[in-house]
């Protein structure tokens, strides 16, 4: 009935492998219409790694069609959608920066 495709990778990281040893948080809100939400902010240099996230539709309960998080040195881009791209949502991402 439903077709799902999940790709998940994880690793245990020692604190000595982190740039500054602490987490950062990026957050933002899509009001309507944008296909992708860009969360700007410093990830502390190095390679950004995800340590947690929270997404919430702001106008009720929805079926989830797409969830994507991409970290880079400038912040993160997220996609969180149901059947269309018109619903507002709030996104919070926690991450850390690993040494190169």
Steps between C-alpha positions, in 0.01 A plus 500: 500500500777749591847520350774639723867561431721586796875559492655538846867514591637542849831495684631540851728803520755573772496849647864543392383472136277807532612853410391666825333217693154656510176481305341777295133551418351638180131584479255659261142506376355453153193717464370361169595407149874446525609153394811514719578689820853632549624524859800729509753517776846392593564131538835571662717409200597144417248239389145544629343191658138468609432420866124564512203668334139602555248586229140605554222607264353825633146450370391156619578137443626385159619187328874516443625466144854635522759576766853600398783670689825606331776661706780710355751761622240779470220332695236256381223456246188307589198363317194393699186454295176312458330479159580863417737777609244741641491419871692704757738317733766562760839326484771467765826318436777417746842420370869491572807576294762228448864575428609441141 
